[in-house]
Amino acid sequence: MFNANIYARKAKRRMRWYSDRLDFLPWLQVGEIVRQSVHLNFVKGGRPTKWPKRRRSYPHPILRASDTLKNAHYIETILNGVAVGNRLIYQAVHNFGYPPRNIPQREYLLVQDRDRNDINKLFRKHLGLKK
């Protein structure tokens, strides 16, 4: 027969240890992974699938006339997390599309599966967990 209280105390200590470690998690590194992913979305013209083509021809790639949209992203730590976004007023129109003006969705502010894996590795490394 085992004593459940002993295991509960060990579990609480372990959870407290993880919680203490999470307080110092390098959230800016997580934000940088996402920021780099968003940048690559612009370079590739959409990932995992390409953005819809334009109706007219222009000399520059889609959403890259001045690269203002691509370069206007911020990384901000919030409580126990990080926010990555874009403060330009027109960014939502391009990210989500705007059917009344026939602007198709060109989602660029998203996290790819590979980025999720990188973030997971960062968490596991920071917590001292095995792969």
N, CA, C and O atoms as a Tinker XYZ file with bonds, in Angstrom:
   524  protein
     1  N      0.836000   -1.181000    0.000000    73     2
     2  CA     0.000000    0.000000    0.000000    64     1     3
     3  C      0.884000    1.249000    0.000000    63     2     4     5
     4  O      1.910000    1.265000    0.681000    81     3
     5  N      0.521000    2.280000   -0.733000    73     3     6
     6  CA     1.324000    3.496000   -0.805000    64     5     7
     7  C      0.591000    4.638000   -0.120000    63     6     8     9
     8  O     -0.626000    4.609000    0.062000    81     7
     9  N      1.342000    5.605000    0.237000    73     7    10
    10  CA     0.779000    6.767000    0.911000    64     9    11
    11  C      0.554000    7.868000   -0.123000    63    10    12    13
    12  O      1.513000    8.425000   -0.658000    81    11
    13  N     -0.710000    8.181000   -0.405000    73    11    14
    14  CA    -1.047000    9.188000   -1.414000    64    13    15
    15  C     -0.560000   10.572000   -1.015000    63    14    16    17
    16  O     -0.254000   11.382000   -1.890000    81    15
    17  N     -0.480000   10.865000    0.259000    73    15    18
    18  CA    -0.016000   12.179000    0.712000    64    17    19
    19  C      1.422000   12.443000    0.311000    63    18    20    21
    20  O      1.770000   13.562000   -0.064000    81    19
    21  N      2.271000   11.405000    0.389000    73    19    22
    22  CA     3.681000   11.569000    0.000000    64    21    23
    23  C      3.759000   11.944000   -1.479000    63    22    24    25
    24  O      4.498000   12.859000   -1.844000    81    23
    25  N      3.009000   11.250000   -2.330000    73    23    26
    26  CA     3.026000   11.528000   -3.758000    64    25    27
    27  C      2.432000   12.899000   -4.059000    63    26    28    29
    28  O      2.925000   13.605000   -4.940000    81    27
    29  N      1.390000   13.282000   -3.345000    73    27    30
    30  CA     0.785000   14.602000   -3.548000    64    29    31
    31  C      1.775000   15.703000   -3.188000    63    30    32    33
    32  O      1.877000   16.701000   -3.900000    81    31
    33  N      2.505000   15.530000   -2.086000    73    31    34
    34  CA     3.502000   16.534000   -1.698000    64    33    35
    35  C      4.605000   16.629000   -2.739000    63    34    36    37
    36  O      5.044000   17.726000   -3.084000    81    35
    37  N      5.057000   15.484000   -3.243000    73    35    38
    38  CA     6.100000   15.494000   -4.277000    64    37    39
    39  C      5.588000   16.188000   -5.541000    63    38    40    41
    40  O      6.304000   16.966000   -6.171000    81    39
    41  N      4.353000   15.897000   -5.893000    73    39    42
    42  CA     3.777000   16.518000   -7.082000    64    41    43
    43  C      3.652000   18.026000   -6.902000    63    42    44    45
    44  O      3.932000   18.787000   -7.828000    81    43
    45  N      3.231000   18.462000   -5.713000    73    43    46
    46  CA     3.118000   19.904000   -5.444000    64    45    47
    47  C      4.476000   20.579000   -5.516000    63    46    48    49
    48  O      4.600000   21.670000   -6.072000    81    47
    49  N      5.498000   19.936000   -4.954000    73    47    50
    50  CA     6.858000   20.509000   -5.009000    64    49    51
    51  C      7.316000   20.623000   -6.458000    63    50    52    53
    52  O      7.885000   21.637000   -6.863000    81    51
    53  N      7.063000   19.579000   -7.226000    73    51    54
    54  CA     7.482000   19.581000   -8.632000    64    53    55
    55  C      6.742000   20.677000   -9.402000    63    54    56    57
    56  O      7.354000   21.395000  -10.193000    81    55
    57  N      5.444000   20.811000   -9.180000    73    55    58
    58  CA     4.669000   21.847000   -9.860000    64    57    59
    59  C      5.131000   23.242000   -9.448000    63    58    60    61
    60  O      5.184000   24.148000  -10.279000    81    59
    61  N      5.463000   23.418000   -8.176000    73    59    62
    62  CA     5.968000   24.712000   -7.709000    64    61    63
    63  C      7.306000   25.012000   -8.388000    63    62    64    65
    64  O      7.573000   26.150000   -8.773000    81    63
    65  N      8.153000   23.965000   -8.534000    73    63    66
    66  CA     9.444000   24.143000   -9.197000    64    65    67
    67  C      9.224000   24.593000  -10.641000    63    66    68    69
    68  O      9.887000   25.518000  -11.109000    81    67
    69  N      8.274000   23.928000  -11.366000    73    67    70
    70  CA     7.980000   24.320000  -12.741000    64    69    71
    71  C      7.415000   25.738000  -12.793000    63    70    72    73
    72  O      7.792000   26.527000  -13.659000    81    71
    73  N      6.532000   26.055000  -11.886000    73    71    74
    74  CA     5.927000   27.384000  -11.839000    64    73    75
    75  C      6.981000   28.463000  -11.622000    63    74    76    77
    76  O      6.955000   29.502000  -12.281000    81    75
    77  N      7.910000   28.218000  -10.697000    73    75    78
    78  CA     8.985000   29.187000  -10.457000    64    77    79
    79  C      9.838000   29.371000  -11.697000    63    78    80    81
    80  O     10.262000   30.484000  -12.007000    81    79
    81  N     10.090000   28.283000  -12.406000    73    79    82
    82  CA    10.899000   28.375000  -13.623000    64    81    83
    83  C     10.154000   29.124000  -14.725000    63    82    84    85
    84  O     10.770000   29.868000  -15.488000    81    83
    85  N      8.835000   28.937000  -14.819000    73    83    86
    86  CA     8.058000   29.610000  -15.856000    64    85    87
    87  C      8.038000   31.119000  -15.664000    63    86    88    89
    88  O      7.928000   31.870000  -16.634000    81    87
    89  N      8.145000   31.569000  -14.410000    73    87    90
    90  CA     8.166000   33.007000  -14.164000    64    89    91
    91  C      9.335000   33.674000  -14.878000    63    90    92    93
    92  O      9.263000   34.858000  -15.206000    81    91
    93  N     10.396000   32.941000  -15.120000    73    91    94
    94  CA    11.592000   33.498000  -15.751000    64    93    95
    95  C     11.751000   33.041000  -17.196000    63    94    96    97
    96  O     12.794000   33.254000  -17.815000    81    95
    97  N     10.718000   32.418000  -17.719000    73    95    98
    98  CA    10.790000   31.923000  -19.092000    64    97    99
    99  C     11.137000   33.072000  -20.034000    63    98   100   101
   100  O     10.573000   34.160000  -19.915000    81    99
   101  N     12.033000   32.849000  -20.942000    73    99   102
   102  CA    12.452000   33.931000  -21.863000    64   101   103
   103  C     11.375000   34.228000  -22.914000    63   102   104   105
   104  O     11.476000   33.816000  -24.069000    81   103
   105  N     10.348000   34.952000  -22.475000    73   103   106
   106  CA     9.229000   35.244000  -23.366000    64   105   107
   107  C      9.660000   36.033000  -24.595000    63   106   108   109
   108  O      9.075000   35.877000  -25.666000    81   107
   109  N     10.665000   36.867000  -24.455000    73   107   110
   110  CA    11.115000   37.618000  -25.628000    64   109   111
   111  C     11.676000   36.697000  -26.698000    63   110   112   113
   112  O     11.574000   36.991000  -27.888000    81   111
   113  N     12.277000   35.568000  -26.278000    73   111   114
   114  CA    12.759000   34.598000  -27.269000    64   113   115
   115  C     11.585000   33.971000  -28.018000    63   114   116   117
   116  O     11.668000   33.750000  -29.226000    81   115
   117  N     10.501000   33.687000  -27.312000    73   115   118
   118  CA     9.299000   33.161000  -27.957000    64   117   119
   119  C      8.769000   34.204000  -28.956000    63   118   120   121
   120  O      8.427000   33.871000  -30.091000    81   119
   121  N      8.707000   35.455000  -28.518000    73   119   122
   122  CA     8.257000   36.519000  -29.407000    64   121   123
   123  C      9.132000   36.663000  -30.635000    63   122   124   125
   124  O      8.636000   36.927000  -31.730000    81   123
   125  N     10.425000   36.493000  -30.458000    73   123   126
   126  CA    11.353000   36.598000  -31.589000    64   125   127
   127  C     11.140000   35.456000  -32.580000    63   126   128   129
   128  O     11.244000   35.666000  -33.789000    81   127
   129  N     10.844000   34.255000  -32.089000    73   127   130
   130  CA    10.539000   33.129000  -32.986000    64   129   131
   131  C      9.322000   33.472000  -33.841000    63   130   132   133
   132  O      9.321000   33.242000  -35.050000    81   131
   133  N      8.294000   34.019000  -33.214000    73   131   134
   134  CA     7.067000   34.380000  -33.945000    64   133   135
   135  C      7.338000   35.540000  -34.898000    63   134   136   137
   136  O      6.861000   35.525000  -36.033000    81   135
   137  N      8.095000   36.546000  -34.458000    73   135   138
   138  CA     8.406000   37.689000  -35.319000    64   137   139
   139  C      9.161000   37.242000  -36.572000    63   138   140   141
   140  O      8.875000   37.703000  -37.677000    81   139
   141  N     10.123000   36.343000  -36.389000    73   139   142
   142  CA    10.875000   35.826000  -37.535000    64   141   143
   143  C      9.964000   35.030000  -38.474000    63   142   144   145
   144  O     10.130000   35.069000  -39.693000    81   143
   145  N      9.014000   34.319000  -37.900000    73   143   146
   146  CA     8.066000   33.554000  -38.713000    64   145   147
   147  C      7.205000   34.485000  -39.556000    63   146   148   149
   148  O      6.980000   34.233000  -40.740000    81   147
   149  N      6.719000   35.573000  -38.935000    73   147   150
   150  CA     5.907000   36.546000  -39.666000    64   149   151
   151  C      6.735000   37.169000  -40.792000    63   150   152   153
   152  O      6.237000   37.337000  -41.905000    81   151
   153  N      7.981000   37.506000  -40.513000    73   151   154
   154  CA     8.880000   38.065000  -41.529000    64   153   155
   155  C      9.015000   37.087000  -42.699000    63   154   156   157
   156  O      8.950000   37.485000  -43.862000    81   155
   157  N      9.203000   35.808000  -42.377000    73   155   158
   158  CA     9.360000   34.798000  -43.427000    64   157   159
   159  C      8.068000   34.630000  -44.226000    63   158   160   161
   160  O      8.116000   34.328000  -45.419000    81   159
   161  N      6.922000   34.821000  -43.584000    73   159   162
   162  CA     5.653000   34.763000  -44.310000    64   161   163
   163  C      5.631000   35.803000  -45.430000    63   162   164   165
   164  O      5.131000   35.531000  -46.521000    81   163
   165  N      6.172000   36.990000  -45.163000    73   163   166
   166  CA     6.246000   38.034000  -46.188000    64   165   167
   167  C      7.255000   37.665000  -47.274000    63   166   168   169
   168  O      6.982000   37.830000  -48.463000    81   167
   169  N      8.394000   37.176000  -46.869000    73   167   170
   170  CA     9.441000   36.822000  -47.841000    64   169   171
   171  C      8.942000   35.742000  -48.804000    63   170   172   173
   172  O      9.198000   35.805000  -50.006000    81   171
   173  N      8.230000   34.754000  -48.263000    73   171   174
   174  CA     7.742000   33.632000  -49.074000    64   173   175
   175  C      6.445000   33.954000  -49.814000    63   174   176   177
   176  O      6.036000   33.201000  -50.698000    81   175
   177  N      5.794000   35.064000  -49.462000    73   175   178
   178  CA     4.530000   35.399000  -50.106000    64   177   179
   179  C      3.386000   34.536000  -49.608000    63   178   180   181
   180  O      2.462000   34.216000  -50.357000    81   179
   181  N      3.453000   34.165000  -48.346000    73   179   182
   182  CA     2.417000   33.338000  -47.727000    64   181   183
   183  C      2.925000   31.951000  -47.402000    63   182   184   185
   184  O      3.573000   31.302000  -48.224000    81   183
   185  N      2.629000   31.509000  -46.211000    73   183   186
   186  CA     2.957000   30.145000  -45.783000    64   185   187
   187  C      1.824000   29.654000  -44.895000    63   186   188   189
   188  O      1.263000   30.478000  -44.171000    81   187
   189  N      1.460000   28.444000  -44.889000    73   187   190
   190  CA     2.004000   27.328000  -45.659000    64   189   191
   191  C      1.554000   27.330000  -47.124000    63   190   192   193
   192  O      2.150000   26.641000  -47.952000    81   191
   193  N      0.513000   28.095000  -47.449000    73   191   194
   194  CA     0.112000   28.210000  -48.857000    64   193   195
   195  C      0.340000   29.651000  -49.318000    63   194   196   197
   196  O      0.286000   30.588000  -48.521000    81   195
   197  N      0.589000   29.805000  -50.593000    73   195   198
   198  CA     0.837000   31.136000  -51.157000    64   197   199
   199  C     -0.424000   31.994000  -51.076000    63   198   200   201
   200  O     -1.542000   31.483000  -51.140000    81   199
   201  N     -0.228000   33.303000  -50.933000    73   199   202
   202  CA    -1.344000   34.241000  -50.909000    64   201   203
   203  C     -1.996000   34.297000  -52.283000    63   202   204   205
   204  O     -1.361000   33.993000  -53.293000    81   203
   205  N     -3.273000   34.688000  -52.317000    73   203   206
   206  CA    -3.945000   34.842000  -53.614000    64   205   207
   207  C     -3.235000   35.893000  -54.471000    63   206   208   209
   208  O     -2.725000   36.893000  -53.965000    81   207
   209  N     -3.219000   35.643000  -55.758000    73   207   210
   210  CA    -2.572000   36.582000  -56.686000    64   209   211
   211  C     -3.403000   37.853000  -56.812000    63   210   212   213
   212  O     -4.590000   37.877000  -56.486000    81   211
   213  N     -2.747000   38.910000  -57.295000    73   211   214
   214  CA    -3.422000   40.187000  -57.538000    64   213   215
   215  C     -4.197000   40.140000  -58.843000    63   214   216   217
   216  O     -3.952000   39.308000  -59.717000    81   215
   217  N     -5.141000   41.068000  -58.938000    73   215   218
   218  CA    -5.860000   41.203000  -60.210000    64   217   219
   219  C     -5.029000   41.997000  -61.216000    63   218   220   221
   220  O     -5.133000   41.779000  -62.423000    81   219
   221  N     -4.197000   42.926000  -60.712000    73   219   222
   222  CA    -3.335000   43.739000  -61.578000    64   221   223
   223  C     -1.872000   43.394000  -61.302000    63   222   224   225
   224  O     -1.543000   42.812000  -60.269000    81   223
   225  N     -1.024000   43.752000  -62.218000    73   223   226
   226  CA     0.404000   43.474000  -62.077000    64   225   227
   227  C      1.130000   44.686000  -61.493000    63   226   228   229
   228  O      0.898000   45.822000  -61.907000    81   227
   229  N      2.011000   44.429000  -60.525000    73   227   230
   230  CA     2.838000   45.473000  -59.919000    64   229   231
   231  C      4.287000   45.002000  -59.908000    63   230   232   233
   232  O      4.538000   43.797000  -59.939000    81   231
   233  N      5.250000   45.931000  -59.864000    73   231   234
   234  CA     6.662000   45.529000  -59.898000    64   233   235
   235  C      7.179000   44.939000  -58.584000    63   234   236   237
   236  O      8.287000   44.403000  -58.553000    81   235
   237  N      6.414000   45.024000  -57.512000    73   235   238
   238  CA     6.881000   44.543000  -56.207000    64   237   239
   239  C      6.042000   43.341000  -55.764000    63   238   240   241
   240  O      4.910000   43.173000  -56.218000    81   239
   241  N      6.597000   42.506000  -54.880000    73   239   242
   242  CA     5.830000   41.360000  -54.370000    64   241   243
   243  C      4.591000   41.818000  -53.584000    63   242   244   245
   244  O      4.509000   42.972000  -53.163000    81   243
   245  N      3.650000   40.921000  -53.395000    73   243   246
   246  CA     2.408000   41.218000  -52.673000    64   245   247
   247  C      2.718000   41.710000  -51.262000    63   246   248   249
   248  O      3.536000   41.122000  -50.554000    81   247
   249  N      2.054000   42.794000  -50.863000    73   247   250
   250  CA     2.181000   43.428000  -49.537000    64   249   251
   251  C      3.602000   43.901000  -49.236000    63   250   252   253
   252  O      3.981000   44.013000  -48.070000    81   251
   253  N      4.388000   44.179000  -50.273000    73   251   254
   254  CA     5.776000   44.555000  -50.044000    64   253   255
   255  C      6.185000   45.823000  -50.779000    63   254   256   257
   256  O      7.371000   45.986000  -51.068000    81   255
   257  N      5.275000   46.720000  -51.093000    73   255   258
   258  CA     5.621000   47.939000  -51.829000    64   257   259
   259  C      6.668000   48.740000  -51.073000    63   258   260   261
   260  O      7.668000   49.157000  -51.658000    81   259
   261  N      6.456000   48.960000  -49.790000    73   259   262
   262  CA     7.428000   49.721000  -48.994000    64   261   263
   263  C      7.957000   48.914000  -47.808000    63   262   264   265
   264  O      8.831000   49.383000  -47.080000    81   263
   265  N      7.436000   47.714000  -47.613000    73   263   266
   266  CA     7.777000   46.839000  -46.479000    64   265   267
   267  C      7.369000   47.432000  -45.132000    63   266   268   269
   268  O      7.814000   46.952000  -44.089000    81   267
   269  N      6.531000   48.467000  -45.139000    73   267   270
   270  CA     6.057000   49.055000  -43.886000    64   269   271
   271  C      5.275000   48.027000  -43.079000    63   270   272   273
   272  O      5.484000   47.894000  -41.874000    81   271
   273  N      4.383000   47.305000  -43.733000    73   271   274
   274  CA     3.572000   46.300000  -43.049000    64   273   275
   275  C      4.449000   45.181000  -42.482000    63   274   276   277
   276  O      4.233000   44.722000  -41.361000    81   275
   277  N      5.418000   44.757000  -43.252000    73   275   278
   278  CA     6.316000   43.679000  -42.821000    64   277   279
   279  C      7.160000   44.097000  -41.626000    63   278   280   281
   280  O      7.437000   43.278000  -40.750000    81   279
   281  N      7.572000   45.357000  -41.579000    73   279   282
   282  CA     8.508000   45.809000  -40.544000    64   281   283
   283  C      7.843000   46.466000  -39.330000    63   282   284   285
   284  O      8.546000   46.923000  -38.428000    81   283
   285  N      6.524000   46.522000  -39.284000    73   283   286
   286  CA     5.836000   47.245000  -38.222000    64   285   287
   287  C      5.380000   46.355000  -37.065000    63   286   288   289
   288  O      4.466000   46.728000  -36.331000    81   287
   289  N      5.989000   45.208000  -36.892000    73   287   290
   290  CA     5.566000   44.294000  -35.839000    64   289   291
   291  C      6.261000   44.603000  -34.520000    63   290   292   293
   292  O      7.391000   45.091000  -34.488000    81   291
   293  N      5.563000   44.309000  -33.445000    73   291   294
   294  CA     6.118000   44.540000  -32.115000    64   293   295
   295  C      6.093000   43.250000  -31.309000    63   294   296   297
   296  O      5.298000   42.348000  -31.574000    81   295
   297  N      6.967000   43.182000  -30.335000    73   295   298
   298  CA     7.014000   42.083000  -29.371000    64   297   299
   299  C      6.875000   42.729000  -28.006000    63   298   300   301
   300  O      7.630000   43.637000  -27.656000    81   299
   301  N      5.898000   42.252000  -27.234000    73   299   302
   302  CA     5.642000   42.855000  -25.938000    64   301   303
   303  C      5.354000   41.751000  -24.921000    63   302   304   305
   304  O      4.476000   40.916000  -25.139000    81   303
   305  N      6.097000   41.748000  -23.806000    73   303   306
   306  CA     5.811000   40.763000  -22.770000    64   305   307
   307  C      4.605000   41.234000  -21.964000    63   306   308   309
   308  O      4.485000   42.407000  -21.613000    81   307
   309  N      3.723000   40.288000  -21.682000    73   307   310
   310  CA     2.515000   40.580000  -20.906000    64   309   311
   311  C      2.335000   39.480000  -19.868000    63   310   312   313
   312  O      2.266000   38.300000  -20.210000    81   311
   313  N      2.261000   39.867000  -18.610000    73   311   314
   314  CA     2.103000   38.907000  -17.513000    64   313   315
   315  C      2.976000   37.683000  -17.753000    63   314   316   317
   316  O      4.201000   37.801000  -17.791000    81   315
   317  N      2.370000   36.512000  -17.917000    73   315   318
   318  CA     3.137000   35.293000  -18.200000    64   317   319
   319  C      2.996000   34.929000  -19.667000    63   318   320   321
   320  O      2.546000   33.831000  -19.994000    81   319
   321  N      3.372000   35.826000  -20.541000    73   319   322
   322  CA     3.249000   35.557000  -21.959000    64   321   323
   323  C      3.895000   36.646000  -22.787000    63   322   324   325
   324  O      4.611000   37.512000  -22.285000    81   323
   325  N      3.615000   36.566000  -24.062000    73   323   326
   326  CA     4.171000   37.534000  -24.995000    64   325   327
   327  C      3.117000   37.836000  -26.054000    63   326   328   329
   328  O      2.355000   36.956000  -26.456000    81   327
   329  N      3.083000   39.080000  -26.497000    73   327   330
   330  CA     2.188000   39.483000  -27.575000    64   329   331
   331  C      3.038000   39.900000  -28.762000    63   330   332   333
   332  O      3.990000   40.667000  -28.621000    81   331
   333  N      2.688000   39.392000  -29.918000    73   331   334
   334  CA     3.335000   39.797000  -31.163000    64   333   335
   335  C      2.223000   40.313000  -32.051000    63   334   336   337
   336  O      1.246000   39.609000  -32.305000    81   335
   337  N      2.367000   41.527000  -32.520000    73   335   338
   338  CA     1.306000   42.101000  -33.333000    64   337   339
   339  C      1.804000   43.200000  -34.234000    63   338   340   341
   340  O      3.005000   43.376000  -34.439000    81   339
   341  N      0.843000   43.940000  -34.770000    73   339   342
   342  CA     1.129000   45.015000  -35.703000    64   341   343
   343  C      0.156000   46.142000  -35.394000    63   342   344   345
   344  O     -1.052000   45.914000  -35.331000    81   343
   345  N      0.658000   47.339000  -35.202000    73   343   346
   346  CA    -0.188000   48.469000  -34.824000    64   345   347
   347  C     -0.713000   49.288000  -36.004000    63   346   348   349
   348  O     -1.429000   50.268000  -35.799000    81   347
   349  N     -0.374000   48.908000  -37.210000    73   347   350
   350  CA    -0.869000   49.657000  -38.362000    64   349   351
   351  C     -2.368000   49.450000  -38.496000    63   350   352   353
   352  O     -2.865000   48.333000  -38.354000    81   351
   353  N     -3.074000   50.520000  -38.768000    73   351   354
   354  CA    -4.537000   50.471000  -38.791000    64   353   355
   355  C     -5.063000   49.578000  -39.908000    63   354   356   357
   356  O     -6.145000   49.006000  -39.773000    81   355
   357  N     -4.337000   49.446000  -40.989000    73   355   358
   358  CA    -4.824000   48.664000  -42.121000    64   357   359
   359  C     -4.341000   47.216000  -42.115000    63   358   360   361
   360  O     -4.647000   46.466000  -43.042000    81   359
   361  N     -3.593000   46.810000  -41.090000    73   359   362
   362  CA    -3.037000   45.456000  -41.094000    64   361   363
   363  C     -4.122000   44.390000  -41.082000    63   362   364   365
   364  O     -3.975000   43.362000  -41.743000    81   363
   365  N     -5.218000   44.611000  -40.339000    73   363   366
   366  CA    -6.289000   43.613000  -40.248000    64   365   367
   367  C     -6.952000   43.378000  -41.604000    63   366   368   369
   368  O     -7.352000   42.256000  -41.915000    81   367
   369  N     -7.068000   44.434000  -42.411000    73   367   370
   370  CA    -7.664000   44.298000  -43.738000    64   369   371
   371  C     -6.878000   43.290000  -44.565000    63   370   372   373
   372  O     -7.468000   42.457000  -45.254000    81   371
   373  N     -5.573000   43.357000  -44.504000    73   371   374
   374  CA    -4.746000   42.436000  -45.288000    64   373   375
   375  C     -4.694000   41.051000  -44.657000    63   374   376   377
   376  O     -4.721000   40.047000  -45.368000    81   375
   377  N     -4.621000   40.985000  -43.329000    73   375   378
   378  CA    -4.509000   39.683000  -42.659000    64   377   379
   379  C     -5.806000   38.874000  -42.762000    63   378   380   381
   380  O     -5.764000   37.661000  -42.968000    81   379
   381  N     -6.957000   39.538000  -42.619000    73   379   382
   382  CA    -8.237000   38.834000  -42.605000    64   381   383
   383  C     -9.047000   38.994000  -43.880000    63   382   384   385
   384  O    -10.031000   38.283000  -44.085000    81   383
   385  N     -8.638000   39.926000  -44.741000    73   383   386
   386  CA    -9.392000   40.194000  -45.955000    64   385   387
   387  C    -10.524000   41.174000  -45.689000    63   386   388   389
   388  O    -10.903000   41.406000  -44.541000    81   387
   389  N    -11.060000   41.747000  -46.764000    73   387   390
   390  CA   -12.153000   42.707000  -46.644000    64   389   391
   391  C    -13.038000   42.560000  -47.876000    63   390   392   393
   392  O    -12.841000   43.258000  -48.871000    81   391
   393  N    -14.027000   41.640000  -47.812000    73   391   394
   394  CA   -14.874000   41.354000  -48.978000    64   393   395
   395  C    -15.571000   42.565000  -49.596000    63   394   396   397
   396  O    -15.686000   42.609000  -50.821000    81   395
   397  N    -16.055000   43.573000  -48.811000    73   395   398
   398  CA   -16.714000   44.710000  -49.474000    64   397   399
   399  C    -15.813000   45.437000  -50.482000    63   398   400   401
   400  O    -16.311000   46.044000  -51.430000    81   399
   401  N    -14.511000   45.379000  -50.285000    73   399   402
   402  CA   -13.571000   46.031000  -51.224000    64   401   403
   403  C    -12.838000   45.011000  -52.086000    63   402   404   405
   404  O    -11.883000   45.356000  -52.781000    81   403
   405  N    -13.282000   43.757000  -52.045000    73   403   406
   406  CA   -12.657000   42.666000  -52.815000    64   405   407
   407  C    -11.179000   42.483000  -52.476000    63   406   408   409
   408  O    -10.372000   42.165000  -53.349000    81   407
   409  N    -10.830000   42.683000  -51.212000    73   407   410
   410  CA    -9.446000   42.439000  -50.764000    64   409   411
   411  C     -9.410000   41.042000  -50.153000    63   410   412   413
   412  O    -10.041000   40.790000  -49.127000    81   411
   413  N     -8.664000   40.127000  -50.793000    73   411   414
   414  CA    -8.634000   38.759000  -50.285000    64   413   415
   415  C     -7.804000   38.640000  -49.002000    63   414   416   417
   416  O     -6.945000   39.473000  -48.713000    81   415
   417  N     -8.085000   37.592000  -48.255000    73   415   418
   418  CA    -7.313000   37.334000  -47.038000    64   417   419
   419  C     -5.908000   36.888000  -47.425000    63   418   420   421
   420  O     -5.726000   35.966000  -48.221000    81   419
   421  N     -4.925000   37.563000  -46.844000    73   419   422
   422  CA    -3.526000   37.181000  -47.007000    64   421   423
   423  C     -2.940000   37.092000  -45.598000    63   422   424   425
   424  O     -2.263000   38.002000  -45.120000    81   423
   425  N     -3.224000   35.978000  -44.965000    73   423   426
   426  CA    -2.864000   35.796000  -43.561000    64   425   427
   427  C     -1.343000   35.714000  -43.409000    63   426   428   429
   428  O     -0.698000   34.802000  -43.926000    81   427
   429  N     -0.804000   36.666000  -42.704000    73   427   430
   430  CA     0.640000   36.698000  -42.470000    64   429   431
   431  C      0.978000   36.634000  -40.989000    63   430   432   433
   432  O      2.086000   36.238000  -40.627000    81   431
   433  N      0.052000   37.015000  -40.132000    73   431   434
   434  CA     0.298000   37.051000  -38.696000    64   433   435
   435  C     -0.195000   35.730000  -38.091000    63   434   436   437
   436  O     -1.225000   35.682000  -37.418000    81   435
   437  N      0.564000   34.670000  -38.347000    73   435   438
   438  CA     0.209000   33.360000  -37.844000    64   437   439
   439  C      1.476000   32.581000  -37.498000    63   438   440   441
   440  O      2.569000   32.887000  -37.973000    81   439
   441  N      1.298000   31.587000  -36.673000    73   439   442
   442  CA     2.414000   30.758000  -36.224000    64   441   443
   443  C      2.362000   29.437000  -36.979000    63   442   444   445
   444  O      1.332000   28.763000  -36.995000    81   443
   445  N      3.467000   29.072000  -37.600000    73   443   446
   446  CA     3.555000   27.825000  -38.345000    64   445   447
   447  C      3.816000   26.661000  -37.388000    63   446   448   449
   448  O      4.253000   26.865000  -36.256000    81   447
   449  N      3.544000   25.438000  -37.855000    73   447   450
   450  CA     3.789000   24.245000  -37.028000    64   449   451
   451  C      5.250000   24.152000  -36.608000    63   450   452   453
   452  O      5.547000   23.775000  -35.475000    81   451
   453  N      6.152000   24.489000  -37.505000    73   451   454
   454  CA     7.579000   24.435000  -37.182000    64   453   455
   455  C      7.907000   25.397000  -36.033000    63   454   456   457
   456  O      8.727000   25.087000  -35.169000    81   455
   457  N      7.261000   26.558000  -36.034000    73   455   458
   458  CA     7.488000   27.534000  -34.965000    64   457   459
   459  C      6.955000   27.010000  -33.636000    63   458   460   461
   460  O      7.571000   27.211000  -32.590000    81   459
   461  N      5.816000   26.343000  -33.684000    73   459   462
   462  CA     5.274000   25.738000  -32.459000    64   461   463
   463  C      6.255000   24.725000  -31.891000    63   462   464   465
   464  O      6.455000   24.650000  -30.679000    81   463
   465  N      6.866000   23.944000  -32.783000    73   463   466
   466  CA     7.862000   22.968000  -32.331000    64   465   467
   467  C      9.061000   23.671000  -31.703000    63   466   468   469
   468  O      9.569000   23.231000  -30.672000    81   467
   469  N      9.515000   24.765000  -32.323000    73   467   470
   470  CA    10.649000   25.516000  -31.769000    64   469   471
   471  C     10.303000   26.102000  -30.396000    63   470   472   473
   472  O     11.134000   26.099000  -29.488000    81   471
   473  N      9.083000   26.600000  -30.252000    73   471   474
   474  CA     8.650000   27.160000  -28.968000    64   473   475
   475  C      8.562000   26.052000  -27.921000    63   474   476   477
   476  O      8.958000   26.239000  -26.771000    81   475
   477  N      8.036000   24.894000  -28.332000    73   475   478
   478  CA     7.949000   23.760000  -27.417000    64   477   479
   479  C      9.345000   23.343000  -26.947000    63   478   480   481
   480  O      9.549000   23.064000  -25.766000    81   479
   481  N     10.309000   23.302000  -27.879000    73   479   482
   482  CA    11.691000   22.958000  -27.514000    64   481   483
   483  C     12.261000   23.982000  -26.536000    63   482   484   485
   484  O     12.964000   23.623000  -25.592000    81   483
   485  N     11.955000   25.254000  -26.767000    73   483   486
   486  CA    12.433000   26.308000  -25.878000    64   485   487
   487  C     11.877000   26.122000  -24.465000    63   486   488   489
   488  O     12.610000   26.252000  -23.485000    81   487
   489  N     10.574000   25.816000  -24.365000    73   487   490
   490  CA     9.969000   25.569000  -23.058000    64   489   491
   491  C     10.618000   24.361000  -22.385000    63   490   492   493
   492  O     10.989000   24.410000  -21.212000    81   491
   493  N     10.746000   23.292000  -23.141000    73   491   494
   494  CA    11.304000   22.060000  -22.561000    64   493   495
   495  C     12.750000   22.276000  -22.108000    63   494   496   497
   496  O     13.148000   21.799000  -21.045000    81   495
   497  N     13.521000   22.984000  -22.903000    73   495   498
   498  CA    14.911000   23.258000  -22.527000    64   497   499
   499  C     14.954000   24.125000  -21.268000    63   498   500   501
   500  O     15.737000   23.872000  -20.353000    81   499
   501  N     14.110000   25.139000  -21.237000    73   499   502
   502  CA    14.106000   26.053000  -20.090000    64   501   503
   503  C     13.684000   25.334000  -18.807000    63   502   504   505
   504  O     14.186000   25.639000  -17.725000    81   503
   505  N     12.763000   24.383000  -18.934000    73   503   506
   506  CA    12.291000   23.632000  -17.765000    64   505   507
   507  C     13.184000   22.457000  -17.425000    63   506   508   509
   508  O     12.984000   21.796000  -16.407000    81   507
   509  N     14.172000   22.190000  -18.272000    73   507   510
   510  CA    15.087000   21.085000  -18.003000    64   509   511
   511  C     14.486000   19.734000  -18.278000    63   510   512   513
   512  O     14.859000   18.741000  -17.653000    81   511
   513  N     13.543000   19.689000  -19.222000    73   511   514
   514  CA    12.894000   18.421000  -19.568000    64   513   515
   515  C     13.621000   17.757000  -20.727000    63   514   516   517
   516  O     14.251000   18.417000  -21.553000    81   515
   517  N     13.517000   16.447000  -20.765000    73   515   518
   518  CA    14.122000   15.701000  -21.880000    64   517   519
   519  C     13.257000   15.853000  -23.110000    63   518   520   521
   520  O     12.077000   16.192000  -23.021000    81   519
   521  N     13.862000   15.596000  -24.266000    73   519   522
   522  CA    13.128000   15.689000  -25.543000    64   521   523
   523  C     12.148000   14.614000  -25.609000    63   522   524
   524  O     11.420000   14.502000  -26.595000    81   523
